[in-house]
Amino acid sequence: MHPRVALTLPLLCAAFPLPALTLAAQQATMIPLFDGKTLDGWYPCNGKAPYTVEHGTITGRTVVNSPNSFLCTKASYSDFILEYDVWVATNLNSGMQLRSTVDPAIRQGKVHGYQVEIDPSDRAWSGGIYDESRSGWLHTLVGQETARHAFKKGAWNKFRVEAIGPSMRTWVNGVPAANVLDEVSPSGILAIQVHAIGNDSARAGEVIRFRNLRIQTQRLAASRTPDDGTTPQFNYLANNISAREKQQG
């Protein structure tokens, strides 16, 4: 691992103070990524798993003999705070891609980049960060028992992701999960994943649902969650030491 100081965006203050409620509203502005009715702003990538809108949710279903299937945003994002809810009742593996790439000229168009894991299996690494089709796990939840038990299968689970500069941090149902510093991909698309199931016809039709997808791209410093140092940090930045590492000696 190669350490580097984490970036922190400054909080810019207006020359004249704004009313507290107005300033709070500006700081907390989040934009919906899904209107609850259509898949406008999204498009399918790679695999054949279908994505539909059902009861105000984006619903993905597994299919046999297909690679991993993604529903990708048409827009790209660099620094942001992202929130979304996930429901899955089986052990279907899935995830949310961050700062990812899908380009016919690169890796034969295969989606690749950071993924916030959705792992309802007994391994229970939901909220960990995996580098899809690239370098593999960046932050598992090994040894983080509170985080491992935060995700509830068969219930709605709230994810929060703060990707600011090289820092990527995650929460599941309010519980801190991953903390990674990496700068390989500073921007890219978001994408929902339905994992491949091979030719296992018994698993065809497994469902995962997403709702309340929203993103904040402005005034992030004021909305950023303070790092209390309780979650392990994995630093992949070259030739530097992070603020956390300096503090820990």
C-alpha positions as CSV (number, residue, x, y, z in Angstrom):
1,M,0.0,0.0,0.0
2,H,1.3,3.5,-0.8
3,P,0.2,6.3,1.5
4,R,-0.7,9.8,0.7
5,V,-2.3,12.7,2.5
6,A,-6.1,12.7,2.1
7,L,-7.7,15.6,0.4
8,T,-10.2,17.7,2.3
9,L,-12.3,20.3,0.4
10,P,-12.4,23.8,2.1
11,L,-15.8,25.3,3.2
12,L,-16.2,28.5,1.3
13,C,-18.0,31.2,3.2
14,A,-20.0,34.0,1.5
15,A,-18.9,37.6,2.1
16,F,-22.1,38.1,3.9
17,P,-23.7,35.5,6.2
18,L,-26.8,33.7,4.8
19,P,-29.8,32.8,7.0
20,A,-29.1,29.5,8.8
21,L,-31.9,27.6,7.1
22,T,-31.0,28.8,3.7
23,L,-27.4,27.8,4.1
24,A,-28.3,24.4,5.5
25,A,-30.6,23.8,2.6
26,Q,-27.9,24.7,0.1
27,Q,-25.3,22.5,1.9
28,A,-27.7,19.5,1.9
29,T,-29.0,19.6,-1.7
30,M,-29.2,16.2,-3.2
31,I,-30.4,15.5,-6.7
32,P,-32.5,12.4,-7.5
33,L,-30.9,9.9,-9.9
34,F,-34.1,8.0,-10.4
35,D,-37.6,9.4,-10.8
36,G,-39.4,6.3,-9.5
37,K,-41.2,5.8,-12.9
38,T,-38.7,5.5,-15.7
39,L,-35.0,4.6,-16.3
40,D,-34.3,8.0,-17.9
41,G,-30.6,8.8,-17.5
42,W,-29.6,5.1,-17.3
43,Y,-28.7,2.4,-19.8
44,P,-27.9,-1.3,-19.7
45,C,-24.3,-2.5,-20.1
46,N,-22.5,-5.8,-20.7
47,G,-24.8,-8.6,-19.5
48,K,-28.4,-9.7,-20.3
49,A,-30.0,-9.3,-16.8
50,P,-33.1,-7.1,-17.2
51,Y,-33.7,-4.0,-15.2
52,T,-37.3,-2.7,-14.8
53,V,-39.2,-0.2,-12.8
54,E,-41.5,-1.9,-10.3
55,H,-43.4,-0.1,-7.5
56,G,-41.1,2.9,-7.5
57,T,-37.9,0.8,-7.5
58,I,-35.2,-0.2,-10.0
59,T,-35.5,-4.0,-10.1
60,G,-32.8,-6.3,-11.5
61,R,-33.3,-10.0,-12.1
62,T,-30.7,-12.7,-12.6
63,V,-30.5,-14.7,-15.9
64,V,-28.4,-17.7,-16.8
65,N,-25.5,-17.7,-19.1
66,S,-24.8,-14.0,-18.9
67,P,-21.8,-12.1,-17.6
68,N,-22.2,-9.5,-14.9
69,S,-25.0,-7.1,-15.9
70,F,-25.0,-3.3,-15.2
71,L,-27.4,-0.4,-15.4
72,C,-25.2,2.6,-16.0
73,T,-25.7,6.3,-15.6
74,K,-25.3,8.4,-18.8
75,A,-23.6,11.1,-16.7
76,S,-20.1,10.8,-15.1
77,Y,-19.3,12.0,-11.6
78,S,-16.1,12.9,-9.8
79,D,-16.6,14.2,-6.2
80,F,-20.0,13.4,-4.6
81,I,-22.0,12.1,-1.7
82,L,-24.3,9.3,-2.9
83,E,-27.2,7.7,-1.0
84,Y,-29.4,4.7,-2.0
85,D,-31.6,2.0,-0.5
86,V,-31.1,-1.7,-1.4
87,W,-33.4,-4.7,-0.8
88,V,-32.5,-8.3,-1.6
89,A,-33.9,-11.5,0.0
90,T,-31.5,-14.1,-1.4
91,N,-27.7,-14.4,-1.4
92,L,-27.5,-12.5,-4.7
93,N,-24.3,-10.6,-4.9
94,S,-24.5,-7.1,-6.3
95,G,-23.0,-3.7,-6.0
96,M,-22.9,0.0,-6.9
97,Q,-20.1,1.1,-9.3
98,L,-18.4,4.4,-8.6
99,R,-16.1,6.4,-10.9
100,S,-16.2,3.5,-13.3
101,T,-15.6,3.2,-17.0
102,V,-17.5,1.6,-19.9
103,D,-15.9,2.2,-23.3
104,P,-15.8,-0.1,-26.3
105,A,-12.2,1.0,-26.9
106,I,-11.1,-0.1,-23.4
107,R,-11.3,-3.7,-22.1
108,Q,-13.7,-4.6,-24.9
109,G,-16.3,-2.3,-23.3
110,K,-16.3,-4.2,-19.9
111,V,-17.5,-2.1,-17.0
112,H,-14.6,-1.7,-14.6
113,G,-13.8,0.5,-11.5
114,Y,-14.7,0.9,-7.9
115,Q,-17.7,-1.0,-6.5
116,V,-19.5,-0.7,-3.2
117,E,-20.3,-4.3,-2.4
118,I,-23.7,-5.7,-1.6
119,D,-23.0,-9.1,-0.1
120,P,-26.0,-10.8,1.7
121,S,-24.1,-14.1,2.0
122,D,-22.6,-15.4,5.2
123,R,-19.3,-13.6,4.3
124,A,-21.2,-10.3,4.9
125,W,-18.9,-7.7,3.3
126,S,-21.7,-5.3,2.3
127,G,-20.2,-1.8,2.2
128,G,-16.7,-3.0,1.4
129,I,-15.0,-1.6,-1.7
130,Y,-14.0,-3.9,-4.6
131,D,-12.2,-2.8,-7.8
132,E,-14.3,-4.5,-10.4
133,S,-12.5,-6.2,-13.3
134,R,-9.3,-4.5,-12.3
135,S,-7.3,-5.0,-9.0
136,G,-9.9,-6.7,-6.8
137,W,-10.6,-6.0,-3.1
138,L,-9.5,-2.7,-1.7
139,H,-11.3,-2.9,1.6
140,T,-13.0,-6.1,2.9
141,L,-14.8,-6.1,6.2
142,V,-12.6,-8.7,7.8
143,G,-12.5,-8.0,11.6
144,Q,-15.2,-5.4,11.4
145,E,-18.0,-7.3,13.1
146,T,-20.3,-4.4,13.7
147,A,-20.1,-3.4,10.0
148,R,-20.5,-7.0,8.8
149,H,-23.9,-7.3,10.7
150,A,-25.2,-3.9,9.6
151,F,-26.8,-5.2,6.4
152,K,-30.2,-7.0,6.8
153,K,-31.3,-9.5,4.2
154,G,-35.0,-9.2,3.3
155,A,-35.2,-5.6,4.5
156,W,-34.4,-2.2,3.1
157,N,-30.8,-1.1,3.7
158,K,-29.5,2.5,3.4
159,F,-26.1,3.0,1.8
160,R,-24.1,6.2,2.0
161,V,-21.0,6.9,0.0
162,E,-18.7,9.9,0.3
163,A,-16.2,10.1,-2.6
164,I,-14.2,13.3,-2.3
165,G,-10.8,13.6,-3.8
166,P,-9.0,10.2,-3.4
167,S,-11.1,9.4,-0.3
168,M,-13.9,6.9,-0.6
169,R,-15.9,6.0,2.5
170,T,-19.1,4.0,3.0
171,W,-21.8,3.4,5.5
172,V,-24.5,0.8,5.7
173,N,-27.6,1.7,7.8
174,G,-25.5,4.3,9.5
175,V,-22.6,2.0,10.4
176,P,-19.2,2.9,9.0
177,A,-17.9,0.3,6.6
178,A,-15.1,1.1,4.2
179,N,-12.4,3.8,4.1
180,V,-10.1,3.8,1.1
181,L,-7.7,6.3,-0.4
182,D,-7.0,5.7,-4.1
183,E,-6.7,7.9,-7.2
184,V,-6.6,5.5,-10.2
185,S,-10.1,6.7,-11.3
186,P,-10.9,10.3,-10.2
187,S,-14.2,10.3,-12.1
188,G,-16.6,8.0,-14.0
189,I,-20.1,6.6,-14.2
190,L,-22.2,5.1,-11.6
191,A,-23.7,1.6,-12.3
192,I,-25.9,-0.9,-10.5
193,Q,-24.7,-4.5,-10.8
194,V,-26.6,-7.8,-11.0
195,H,-24.0,-10.6,-10.6
196,A,-23.6,-13.5,-13.0
197,I,-25.0,-16.8,-11.9
198,G,-23.4,-19.0,-14.6
199,N,-25.8,-21.7,-15.9
200,D,-27.5,-22.3,-12.5
201,S,-31.1,-22.3,-13.6
202,A,-32.3,-22.7,-10.0
203,R,-31.0,-19.1,-9.3
204,A,-32.7,-17.6,-12.4
205,G,-35.0,-14.7,-11.5
206,E,-33.5,-13.7,-8.2
207,V,-34.3,-10.1,-7.5
208,I,-32.6,-7.0,-6.2
209,R,-34.2,-3.6,-5.8
210,F,-32.9,-0.1,-5.5
211,R,-34.8,3.1,-4.5
212,N,-34.1,6.7,-3.2
213,L,-31.0,7.0,-5.4
214,R,-29.7,10.6,-5.0
215,I,-26.5,12.4,-5.3
216,Q,-24.9,15.6,-4.0
217,T,-22.1,17.2,-6.0
218,Q,-21.8,20.7,-4.5
219,R,-20.8,22.1,-1.1
220,L,-19.6,18.7,0.0
221,A,-17.2,19.8,2.8
222,A,-20.2,20.9,5.0
223,S,-22.0,17.6,4.4
224,R,-18.9,15.4,4.8
225,T,-18.9,13.0,7.8
226,P,-16.0,13.6,10.2
227,D,-13.6,10.7,10.4
228,D,-13.5,9.5,14.0
229,G,-10.7,7.0,13.3
230,T,-12.7,3.9,14.2
231,T,-12.8,2.4,10.7
232,P,-9.6,0.9,9.3
233,Q,-8.2,2.9,6.5
234,F,-6.6,1.4,3.4
235,N,-4.2,3.7,1.6
236,Y,-3.2,3.0,-2.0
237,L,-1.8,6.4,-2.8
238,A,1.9,6.6,-3.9
239,N,4.7,8.1,-1.9
240,N,2.8,9.9,0.8
241,I,1.4,9.4,4.3
242,S,-2.3,10.1,5.0
243,A,-3.4,12.4,7.7
244,R,-4.8,9.4,9.6
245,E,-1.4,7.6,9.3
246,K,0.5,10.7,10.6
247,Q,-1.9,11.0,13.5
248,Q,-1.3,7.3,14.4
249,G,2.4,7.6,14.1
